[in-house]
Amino acid sequence: MSPLAHIVALPVRAYRLLLSPWIGHGCRFQPTCSAYALEALEMHGALRGGWLTTRRICRCHPWGGDGYDPVPPARQKHDG
């Protein structure tokens, strides 16, 4: 994980440590939004991972769907 991604992941880790035990486990997606955020930051870095996380959180509402929603794979770099 890049240094910037570590910084962006701090609020997610704080949420998991401090708020998640009080709120409970009611996430409609699998993996949970916080797990998704950490995985997206690990795979894609701070900018794209942050963007994917923001999109995922914006889908977390009563009409946003549910179910299995994995982090998309990293883009392939084309050498041609």
Phi and psi restraints in degrees (range 20) as a CNS / XPLOR table:
assign (resid 1 and name C) (resid 2 and name N)
       (resid 2 and name CA) (resid 2 and name C) 1.0 -70.5 20.0 2
assign (resid 2 and name N) (resid 2 and name CA)
       (resid 2 and name C) (resid 3 and name N) 1.0 159.2 20.0 2
assign (resid 2 and name C) (resid 3 and name N)
       (resid 3 and name CA) (resid 3 and name C) 1.0 -58.0 20.0 2
assign (resid 3 and name N) (resid 3 and name CA)
       (resid 3 and name C) (resid 4 and name N) 1.0 -39.6 20.0 2
assign (resid 3 and name C) (resid 4 and name N)
       (resid 4 and name CA) (resid 4 and name C) 1.0 -66.1 20.0 2
assign (resid 4 and name N) (resid 4 and name CA)
       (resid 4 and name C) (resid 5 and name N) 1.0 -38.4 20.0 2
assign (resid 4 and name C) (resid 5 and name N)
       (resid 5 and name CA) (resid 5 and name C) 1.0 -64.6 20.0 2
assign (resid 5 and name N) (resid 5 and name CA)
       (resid 5 and name C) (resid 6 and name N) 1.0 -35.6 20.0 2
assign (resid 5 and name C) (resid 6 and name N)
       (resid 6 and name CA) (resid 6 and name C) 1.0 -61.1 20.0 2
assign (resid 6 and name N) (resid 6 and name CA)
       (resid 6 and name C) (resid 7 and name N) 1.0 -41.3 20.0 2
assign (resid 6 and name C) (resid 7 and name N)
       (resid 7 and name CA) (resid 7 and name C) 1.0 -67.1 20.0 2
assign (resid 7 and name N) (resid 7 and name CA)
       (resid 7 and name C) (resid 8 and name N) 1.0 -42.9 20.0 2
assign (resid 7 and name C) (resid 8 and name N)
       (resid 8 and name CA) (resid 8 and name C) 1.0 -65.6 20.0 2
assign (resid 8 and name N) (resid 8 and name CA)
       (resid 8 and name C) (resid 9 and name N) 1.0 -30.0 20.0 2
assign (resid 8 and name C) (resid 9 and name N)
       (resid 9 and name CA) (resid 9 and name C) 1.0 -77.0 20.0 2
assign (resid 9 and name N) (resid 9 and name CA)
       (resid 9 and name C) (resid 10 and name N) 1.0 -15.0 20.0 2
assign (resid 9 and name C) (resid 10 and name N)
       (resid 10 and name CA) (resid 10 and name C) 1.0 -57.8 20.0 2
assign (resid 10 and name N) (resid 10 and name CA)
       (resid 10 and name C) (resid 11 and name N) 1.0 -47.3 20.0 2
assign (resid 10 and name C) (resid 11 and name N)
       (resid 11 and name CA) (resid 11 and name C) 1.0 -62.4 20.0 2
assign (resid 11 and name N) (resid 11 and name CA)
       (resid 11 and name C) (resid 12 and name N) 1.0 -33.2 20.0 2
assign (resid 11 and name C) (resid 12 and name N)
       (resid 12 and name CA) (resid 12 and name C) 1.0 -66.8 20.0 2
assign (resid 12 and name N) (resid 12 and name CA)
       (resid 12 and name C) (resid 13 and name N) 1.0 -45.3 20.0 2
assign (resid 12 and name C) (resid 13 and name N)
       (resid 13 and name CA) (resid 13 and name C) 1.0 -64.6 20.0 2
assign (resid 13 and name N) (resid 13 and name CA)
       (resid 13 and name C) (resid 14 and name N) 1.0 -38.8 20.0 2
assign (resid 13 and name C) (resid 14 and name N)
       (resid 14 and name CA) (resid 14 and name C) 1.0 -64.1 20.0 2
assign (resid 14 and name N) (resid 14 and name CA)
       (resid 14 and name C) (resid 15 and name N) 1.0 -42.3 20.0 2
assign (resid 14 and name C) (resid 15 and name N)
       (resid 15 and name CA) (resid 15 and name C) 1.0 -58.7 20.0 2
assign (resid 15 and name N) (resid 15 and name CA)
       (resid 15 and name C) (resid 16 and name N) 1.0 -47.3 20.0 2
assign (resid 15 and name C) (resid 16 and name N)
       (resid 16 and name CA) (resid 16 and name C) 1.0 -63.5 20.0 2
assign (resid 16 and name N) (resid 16 and name CA)
       (resid 16 and name C) (resid 17 and name N) 1.0 -34.5 20.0 2
assign (resid 16 and name C) (resid 17 and name N)
       (resid 17 and name CA) (resid 17 and name C) 1.0 -80.2 20.0 2
assign (resid 17 and name N) (resid 17 and name CA)
       (resid 17 and name C) (resid 18 and name N) 1.0 -43.3 20.0 2
assign (resid 17 and name C) (resid 18 and name N)
       (resid 18 and name CA) (resid 18 and name C) 1.0 -100.1 20.0 2
assign (resid 18 and name N) (resid 18 and name CA)
       (resid 18 and name C) (resid 19 and name N) 1.0 -43.8 20.0 2
assign (resid 18 and name C) (resid 19 and name N)
       (resid 19 and name CA) (resid 19 and name C) 1.0 -96.8 20.0 2
assign (resid 19 and name N) (resid 19 and name CA)
       (resid 19 and name C) (resid 20 and name N) 1.0 -37.8 20.0 2
assign (resid 19 and name C) (resid 20 and name N)
       (resid 20 and name CA) (resid 20 and name C) 1.0 -57.2 20.0 2
assign (resid 20 and name N) (resid 20 and name CA)
       (resid 20 and name C) (resid 21 and name N) 1.0 -40.9 20.0 2
assign (resid 20 and name C) (resid 21 and name N)
       (resid 21 and name CA) (resid 21 and name C) 1.0 -62.4 20.0 2
assign (resid 21 and name N) (resid 21 and name CA)
       (resid 21 and name C) (resid 22 and name N) 1.0 -28.8 20.0 2
assign (resid 21 and name C) (resid 22 and name N)
       (resid 22 and name CA) (resid 22 and name C) 1.0 -82.9 20.0 2
assign (resid 22 and name N) (resid 22 and name CA)
       (resid 22 and name C) (resid 23 and name N) 1.0 -34.7 20.0 2
assign (resid 22 and name C) (resid 23 and name N)
       (resid 23 and name CA) (resid 23 and name C) 1.0 -77.6 20.0 2
assign (resid 23 and name N) (resid 23 and name CA)
       (resid 23 and name C) (resid 24 and name N) 1.0 -37.0 20.0 2
assign (resid 23 and name C) (resid 24 and name N)
       (resid 24 and name CA) (resid 24 and name C) 1.0 101.0 20.0 2
assign (resid 24 and name N) (resid 24 and name CA)
       (resid 24 and name C) (resid 25 and name N) 1.0 -177.5 20.0 2
assign (resid 24 and name C) (resid 25 and name N)
       (resid 25 and name CA) (resid 25 and name C) 1.0 -111.7 20.0 2
assign (resid 25 and name N) (resid 25 and name CA)
       (resid 25 and name C) (resid 26 and name N) 1.0 82.7 20.0 2
assign (resid 25 and name C) (resid 26 and name N)
       (resid 26 and name CA) (resid 26 and name C) 1.0 -119.1 20.0 2
assign (resid 26 and name N) (resid 26 and name CA)
       (resid 26 and name C) (resid 27 and name N) 1.0 24.4 20.0 2
assign (resid 26 and name C) (resid 27 and name N)
       (resid 27 and name CA) (resid 27 and name C) 1.0 -68.9 20.0 2
assign (resid 27 and name N) (resid 27 and name CA)
       (resid 27 and name C) (resid 28 and name N) 1.0 136.0 20.0 2
assign (resid 27 and name C) (resid 28 and name N)
       (resid 28 and name CA) (resid 28 and name C) 1.0 -85.2 20.0 2
assign (resid 28 and name N) (resid 28 and name CA)
       (resid 28 and name C) (resid 29 and name N) 1.0 -11.2 20.0 2
assign (resid 28 and name C) (resid 29 and name N)
       (resid 29 and name CA) (resid 29 and name C) 1.0 -107.8 20.0 2
assign (resid 29 and name N) (resid 29 and name CA)
       (resid 29 and name C) (resid 30 and name N) 1.0 158.5 20.0 2
assign (resid 29 and name C) (resid 30 and name N)
       (resid 30 and name CA) (resid 30 and name C) 1.0 -128.0 20.0 2
assign (resid 30 and name N) (resid 30 and name CA)
       (resid 30 and name C) (resid 31 and name N) 1.0 120.7 20.0 2
assign (resid 30 and name C) (resid 31 and name N)
       (resid 31 and name CA) (resid 31 and name C) 1.0 -70.6 20.0 2
assign (resid 31 and name N) (resid 31 and name CA)
       (resid 31 and name C) (resid 32 and name N) 1.0 164.9 20.0 2
assign (resid 31 and name C) (resid 32 and name N)
       (resid 32 and name CA) (resid 32 and name C) 1.0 -61.6 20.0 2
assign (resid 32 and name N) (resid 32 and name CA)
       (resid 32 and name C) (resid 33 and name N) 1.0 162.9 20.0 2
assign (resid 32 and name C) (resid 33 and name N)
       (resid 33 and name CA) (resid 33 and name C) 1.0 -61.4 20.0 2
assign (resid 33 and name N) (resid 33 and name CA)
       (resid 33 and name C) (resid 34 and name N) 1.0 -38.6 20.0 2
assign (resid 33 and name C) (resid 34 and name N)
       (resid 34 and name CA) (resid 34 and name C) 1.0 -69.7 20.0 2
assign (resid 34 and name N) (resid 34 and name CA)
       (resid 34 and name C) (resid 35 and name N) 1.0 -39.7 20.0 2
assign (resid 34 and name C) (resid 35 and name N)
       (resid 35 and name CA) (resid 35 and name C) 1.0 -65.8 20.0 2
assign (resid 35 and name N) (resid 35 and name CA)
       (resid 35 and name C) (resid 36 and name N) 1.0 -40.0 20.0 2
assign (resid 35 and name C) (resid 36 and name N)
       (resid 36 and name CA) (resid 36 and name C) 1.0 -59.9 20.0 2
assign (resid 36 and name N) (resid 36 and name CA)
       (resid 36 and name C) (resid 37 and name N) 1.0 -44.8 20.0 2
assign (resid 36 and name C) (resid 37 and name N)
       (resid 37 and name CA) (resid 37 and name C) 1.0 -61.0 20.0 2
assign (resid 37 and name N) (resid 37 and name CA)
       (resid 37 and name C) (resid 38 and name N) 1.0 -47.0 20.0 2
assign (resid 37 and name C) (resid 38 and name N)
       (resid 38 and name CA) (resid 38 and name C) 1.0 -64.7 20.0 2
assign (resid 38 and name N) (resid 38 and name CA)
       (resid 38 and name C) (resid 39 and name N) 1.0 -39.6 20.0 2
assign (resid 38 and name C) (resid 39 and name N)
       (resid 39 and name CA) (resid 39 and name C) 1.0 -67.5 20.0 2
assign (resid 39 and name N) (resid 39 and name CA)
       (resid 39 and name C) (resid 40 and name N) 1.0 -41.1 20.0 2
assign (resid 39 and name C) (resid 40 and name N)
       (resid 40 and name CA) (resid 40 and name C) 1.0 -64.5 20.0 2
assign (resid 40 and name N) (resid 40 and name CA)
       (resid 40 and name C) (resid 41 and name N) 1.0 -41.0 20.0 2
assign (resid 40 and name C) (resid 41 and name N)
       (resid 41 and name CA) (resid 41 and name C) 1.0 -65.8 20.0 2
assign (resid 41 and name N) (resid 41 and name CA)
       (resid 41 and name C) (resid 42 and name N) 1.0 -38.2 20.0 2
assign (resid 41 and name C) (resid 42 and name N)
       (resid 42 and name CA) (resid 42 and name C) 1.0 -65.9 20.0 2
assign (resid 42 and name N) (resid 42 and name CA)
       (resid 42 and name C) (resid 43 and name N) 1.0 -45.1 20.0 2
assign (resid 42 and name C) (resid 43 and name N)
       (resid 43 and name CA) (resid 43 and name C) 1.0 -77.8 20.0 2
assign (resid 43 and name N) (resid 43 and name CA)
       (resid 43 and name C) (resid 44 and name N) 1.0 -37.8 20.0 2
assign (resid 43 and name C) (resid 44 and name N)
       (resid 44 and name CA) (resid 44 and name C) 1.0 -115.3 20.0 2
assign (resid 44 and name N) (resid 44 and name CA)
       (resid 44 and name C) (resid 45 and name N) 1.0 -7.6 20.0 2
assign (resid 44 and name C) (resid 45 and name N)
       (resid 45 and name CA) (resid 45 and name C) 1.0 87.3 20.0 2
assign (resid 45 and name N) (resid 45 and name CA)
       (resid 45 and name C) (resid 46 and name N) 1.0 -177.7 20.0 2
assign (resid 45 and name C) (resid 46 and name N)
       (resid 46 and name CA) (resid 46 and name C) 1.0 -69.0 20.0 2
assign (resid 46 and name N) (resid 46 and name CA)
       (resid 46 and name C) (resid 47 and name N) 1.0 -44.2 20.0 2
assign (resid 46 and name C) (resid 47 and name N)
       (resid 47 and name CA) (resid 47 and name C) 1.0 -72.4 20.0 2
assign (resid 47 and name N) (resid 47 and name CA)
       (resid 47 and name C) (resid 48 and name N) 1.0 -60.2 20.0 2
assign (resid 47 and name C) (resid 48 and name N)
       (resid 48 and name CA) (resid 48 and name C) 1.0 -68.2 20.0 2
assign (resid 48 and name N) (resid 48 and name CA)
       (resid 48 and name C) (resid 49 and name N) 1.0 -40.3 20.0 2
assign (resid 48 and name C) (resid 49 and name N)
       (resid 49 and name CA) (resid 49 and name C) 1.0 -63.3 20.0 2
assign (resid 49 and name N) (resid 49 and name CA)
       (resid 49 and name C) (resid 50 and name N) 1.0 -39.6 20.0 2
assign (resid 49 and name C) (resid 50 and name N)
       (resid 50 and name CA) (resid 50 and name C) 1.0 -64.9 20.0 2
assign (resid 50 and name N) (resid 50 and name CA)
       (resid 50 and name C) (resid 51 and name N) 1.0 -39.6 20.0 2
assign (resid 50 and name C) (resid 51 and name N)
       (resid 51 and name CA) (resid 51 and name C) 1.0 -64.6 20.0 2
assign (resid 51 and name N) (resid 51 and name CA)
       (resid 51 and name C) (resid 52 and name N) 1.0 -45.5 20.0 2
assign (resid 51 and name C) (resid 52 and name N)
       (resid 52 and name CA) (resid 52 and name C) 1.0 -61.7 20.0 2
assign (resid 52 and name N) (resid 52 and name CA)
       (resid 52 and name C) (resid 53 and name N) 1.0 -40.3 20.0 2
assign (resid 52 and name C) (resid 53 and name N)
       (resid 53 and name CA) (resid 53 and name C) 1.0 -64.4 20.0 2
assign (resid 53 and name N) (resid 53 and name CA)
       (resid 53 and name C) (resid 54 and name N) 1.0 -43.7 20.0 2
assign (resid 53 and name C) (resid 54 and name N)
       (resid 54 and name CA) (resid 54 and name C) 1.0 -61.4 20.0 2
assign (resid 54 and name N) (resid 54 and name CA)
       (resid 54 and name C) (resid 55 and name N) 1.0 -43.7 20.0 2
assign (resid 54 and name C) (resid 55 and name N)
       (resid 55 and name CA) (resid 55 and name C) 1.0 -61.0 20.0 2
assign (resid 55 and name N) (resid 55 and name CA)
       (resid 55 and name C) (resid 56 and name N) 1.0 -41.9 20.0 2
assign (resid 55 and name C) (resid 56 and name N)
       (resid 56 and name CA) (resid 56 and name C) 1.0 -64.3 20.0 2
assign (resid 56 and name N) (resid 56 and name CA)
       (resid 56 and name C) (resid 57 and name N) 1.0 -45.4 20.0 2
assign (resid 56 and name C) (resid 57 and name N)
       (resid 57 and name CA) (resid 57 and name C) 1.0 -64.5 20.0 2
assign (resid 57 and name N) (resid 57 and name CA)
       (resid 57 and name C) (resid 58 and name N) 1.0 -35.5 20.0 2
assign (resid 57 and name C) (resid 58 and name N)
       (resid 58 and name CA) (resid 58 and name C) 1.0 -67.7 20.0 2
assign (resid 58 and name N) (resid 58 and name CA)
       (resid 58 and name C) (resid 59 and name N) 1.0 -21.8 20.0 2
assign (resid 58 and name C) (resid 59 and name N)
       (resid 59 and name CA) (resid 59 and name C) 1.0 -84.3 20.0 2
assign (resid 59 and name N) (resid 59 and name CA)
       (resid 59 and name C) (resid 60 and name N) 1.0 -5.2 20.0 2
assign (resid 59 and name C) (resid 60 and name N)
       (resid 60 and name CA) (resid 60 and name C) 1.0 -88.5 20.0 2
assign (resid 60 and name N) (resid 60 and name CA)
       (resid 60 and name C) (resid 61 and name N) 1.0 79.4 20.0 2
assign (resid 60 and name C) (resid 61 and name N)
       (resid 61 and name CA) (resid 61 and name C) 1.0 -149.6 20.0 2
assign (resid 61 and name N) (resid 61 and name CA)
       (resid 61 and name C) (resid 62 and name N) 1.0 168.9 20.0 2
assign (resid 61 and name C) (resid 62 and name N)
       (resid 62 and name CA) (resid 62 and name C) 1.0 -56.2 20.0 2
assign (resid 62 and name N) (resid 62 and name CA)
       (resid 62 and name C) (resid 63 and name N) 1.0 -26.3 20.0 2
assign (resid 62 and name C) (resid 63 and name N)
       (resid 63 and name CA) (resid 63 and name C) 1.0 -105.7 20.0 2
assign (resid 63 and name N) (resid 63 and name CA)
       (resid 63 and name C) (resid 64 and name N) 1.0 12.7 20.0 2
assign (resid 63 and name C) (resid 64 and name N)
       (resid 64 and name CA) (resid 64 and name C) 1.0 -90.8 20.0 2
assign (resid 64 and name N) (resid 64 and name CA)
       (resid 64 and name C) (resid 65 and name N) 1.0 -0.8 20.0 2
assign (resid 64 and name C) (resid 65 and name N)
       (resid 65 and name CA) (resid 65 and name C) 1.0 94.9 20.0 2
assign (resid 65 and name N) (resid 65 and name CA)
       (resid 65 and name C) (resid 66 and name N) 1.0 -176.5 20.0 2
assign (resid 65 and name C) (resid 66 and name N)
       (resid 66 and name CA) (resid 66 and name C) 1.0 -163.8 20.0 2
assign (resid 66 and name N) (resid 66 and name CA)
       (resid 66 and name C) (resid 67 and name N) 1.0 -178.0 20.0 2
assign (resid 66 and name C) (resid 67 and name N)
       (resid 67 and name CA) (resid 67 and name C) 1.0 103.3 20.0 2
assign (resid 67 and name N) (resid 67 and name CA)
       (resid 67 and name C) (resid 68 and name N) 1.0 -162.5 20.0 2
assign (resid 67 and name C) (resid 68 and name N)
       (resid 68 and name CA) (resid 68 and name C) 1.0 -77.0 20.0 2
assign (resid 68 and name N) (resid 68 and name CA)
       (resid 68 and name C) (resid 69 and name N) 1.0 123.5 20.0 2
assign (resid 68 and name C) (resid 69 and name N)
       (resid 69 and name CA) (resid 69 and name C) 1.0 -141.6 20.0 2
assign (resid 69 and name N) (resid 69 and name CA)
       (resid 69 and name C) (resid 70 and name N) 1.0 83.1 20.0 2
assign (resid 69 and name C) (resid 70 and name N)
       (resid 70 and name CA) (resid 70 and name C) 1.0 -77.1 20.0 2
assign (resid 70 and name N) (resid 70 and name CA)
       (resid 70 and name C) (resid 71 and name N) 1.0 163.8 20.0 2
assign (resid 70 and name C) (resid 71 and name N)
       (resid 71 and name CA) (resid 71 and name C) 1.0 -68.4 20.0 2
assign (resid 71 and name N) (resid 71 and name CA)
       (resid 71 and name C) (resid 72 and name N) 1.0 132.2 20.0 2
assign (resid 71 and name C) (resid 72 and name N)
       (resid 72 and name CA) (resid 72 and name C) 1.0 -64.7 20.0 2
assign (resid 72 and name N) (resid 72 and name CA)
       (resid 72 and name C) (resid 73 and name N) 1.0 150.0 20.0 2
assign (resid 72 and name C) (resid 73 and name N)
       (resid 73 and name CA) (resid 73 and name C) 1.0 -65.7 20.0 2
assign (resid 73 and name N) (resid 73 and name CA)
       (resid 73 and name C) (resid 74 and name N) 1.0 159.2 20.0 2
assign (resid 73 and name C) (resid 74 and name N)
       (resid 74 and name CA) (resid 74 and name C) 1.0 -65.0 20.0 2
assign (resid 74 and name N) (resid 74 and name CA)
       (resid 74 and name C) (resid 75 and name N) 1.0 146.5 20.0 2
assign (resid 74 and name C) (resid 75 and name N)
       (resid 75 and name CA) (resid 75 and name C) 1.0 -68.8 20.0 2
assign (resid 75 and name N) (resid 75 and name CA)
       (resid 75 and name C) (resid 76 and name N) 1.0 142.9 20.0 2
assign (resid 75 and name C) (resid 76 and name N)
       (resid 76 and name CA) (resid 76 and name C) 1.0 -81.3 20.0 2
assign (resid 76 and name N) (resid 76 and name CA)
       (resid 76 and name C) (resid 77 and name N) 1.0 135.6 20.0 2
assign (resid 76 and name C) (resid 77 and name N)
       (resid 77 and name CA) (resid 77 and name C) 1.0 -87.0 20.0 2
assign (resid 77 and name N) (resid 77 and name CA)
       (resid 77 and name C) (resid 78 and name N) 1.0 129.2 20.0 2
assign (resid 77 and name C) (resid 78 and name N)
       (resid 78 and name CA) (resid 78 and name C) 1.0 -94.1 20.0 2
assign (resid 78 and name N) (resid 78 and name CA)
       (resid 78 and name C) (resid 79 and name N) 1.0 124.7 20.0 2
assign (resid 78 and name C) (resid 79 and name N)
       (resid 79 and name CA) (resid 79 and name C) 1.0 -90.6 20.0 2
assign (resid 79 and name N) (resid 79 and name CA)
       (resid 79 and name C) (resid 80 and name N) 1.0 3.2 20.0 2
